[in-house]
Amino acid sequence: MPKIIYVEQNGTEHEVQVPSGQSLMDGAVARMVPGIEGDCGGLCACATCHIYIPEEWKGRCGESEELEQNILDFAFDVKTNSRLACQIKVSEALEGIRVFMPERQY
Amino acid sequence: MSFIESKAVQLLNDLPEALLITTVTGEIVYFNRSATTQSGFTHKEIIGDHVSRLLPQSSRRKVDVVKWFGRWADNPDPGQLRYLTLEGVRKSGEPRRYQVRVSRSEDLGGIYFVIVLRDVTEEQEQTTALRHSQLIANRIIAIGEDAVLSIDQDNNICFWNQRAEKLFGYTEKEAMGANINMLLPQNIRDEHTTSIQTFSSGKQPSRSMGERGEITGQHKSGKIMPLEASITKTYIGDRLVLSAQVRDITQRKKVEVDLAEREARFSAVFNHAVEAIALLDNTGCVLEINQAAREMLPIDEPVINKPLWGLPWWNSSNGSEQSEFEERLRGRFHQAMLGNTVHTRTSLDAGSDALDLDFSLTPIFNNSNHVLYLIAEARKLAGS
């Protein structure tokens, strides 16, 4: 089970084992990681699972689709490395990834 | 023209929802009465103005309101319309959040967006506050020392925390939906089912660990464990959910057994010593007394918590001799309380047997060098 490290805005780190096939959002919500809400349950319809992916991991997270890019309009402090955690599937390729959370989701 | 058609403009204005109409570039051309009430802007102030006056561009979000009106008008995705809200502002400057419904109208001599704005500020704040308090409660449960699990009315597990995983060895995926019997040794399953039924149908809402006494659980590996559990019932609508907080008491039981064994060993030494021994607190009262000391007392009566000098040492009717003896004992106690070991010989008139004793009082100090206890010892001298 790949290990994912979710880093809160204040630097608090949450190390979570997320089963392959689940999304980064599912993994965070199931282990009650603060800072990722996932209001719509993974429908790519709410922008409350916004995270930042470090440049070196971007290639392993897959490309974002147009819908995700559009929905990110509603996220707070969007940057070039912003993604919605519900759209990234966990696999062994993401073992040890550190993802960073924005200041807020609403 | 029907009654409705003739009154359409008036009805639109009287609509209980805040309604506005804009051009495709965002210029407000219509604003109904509910919209003025909701926003605080009058018709005069808002008509002809850009919609961004009502729904300003955020400095920290990219959302282009007019572009999204177009998207939602063409593809009113219910998920997005439910979860994506727009930041708005009242005339007073107060920030608000609006849920939006948009349609495109091309029958008004041009193309327009017909927009309904529902103010969900308070609703969203309450939902957020509730989610956050749930998150705090869930995180407390997750890190708690006790396993927490819930079962539904079919006795199937419907909540399982990390400690439960550790205690019973089943992952959340393995446990969820499984029958509670999986966590119990075969021989107590029927009894446990009956006990659950009794509790479910009873009037008591909860039972704490102490009330239930020890129970037995079974680890995935087959290992049997002594457990304690608190249980509570909650009706969610007409569905009953029983939740338990479960604690492994293997270690505690081992400590209890070890302690009892040590206690038994000390008691053996203490009670079977030839010397008379008593443990006193720093007021001189007896905390413990051994068998040899009890046998020195001519009268068998309770002595615990009585001062050493108040015990029935003296069997003689000579009151002055007795009070002189008590005074000497008290004096030695005060000497010992100063931190000195007191060693003396004394005689005890125990009725027919006069006893010559070798008597000592030894102070025991705490970490702050204050006298905490005194050990009183007496040994019969040879020939007495």
Boltz contact constraints between the chains, C-beta under 6 A:
constraints:
  - contact:
      token1: [A, 32]
      token2: [B, 138]
      max_distance: 6.0
  - contact:
      token1: [A, 32]
      token2: [B, 139]
      max_distance: 6.0
  - contact:
      token1: [A, 32]
      token2: [B, 142]
      max_distance: 6.0
  - contact:
      token1: [A, 34]
      token2: [B, 135]
      max_distance: 6.0
  - contact:
      token1: [A, 39]
      token2: [B, 83]
      max_distance: 6.0
  - contact:
      token1: [A, 40]
      token2: [B, 79]
      max_distance: 6.0
  - contact:
      token1: [A, 40]
      token2: [B, 83]
      max_distance: 6.0
  - contact:
      token1: [A, 43]
      token2: [B, 79]
      max_distance: 6.0
  - contact:
      token1: [A, 45]
      token2: [B, 79]
      max_distance: 6.0
  - contact:
      token1: [A, 45]
      token2: [B, 80]
      max_distance: 6.0
  - contact:
      token1: [A, 45]
      token2: [B, 83]
      max_distance: 6.0
  - contact:
      token1: [A, 46]
      token2: [B, 83]
      max_distance: 6.0
  - contact:
      token1: [A, 73]
      token2: [B, 62]
      max_distance: 6.0
  - contact:
      token1: [A, 73]
      token2: [B, 63]
      max_distance: 6.0
  - contact:
      token1: [A, 74]
      token2: [B, 63]
      max_distance: 6.0
  - contact:
      token1: [A, 74]
      token2: [B, 84]
      max_distance: 6.0
  - contact:
      token1: [A, 76]
      token2: [B, 60]
      max_distance: 6.0
  - contact:
      token1: [A, 77]
      token2: [B, 60]
      max_distance: 6.0
  - contact:
      token1: [A, 78]
      token2: [B, 62]
      max_distance: 6.0
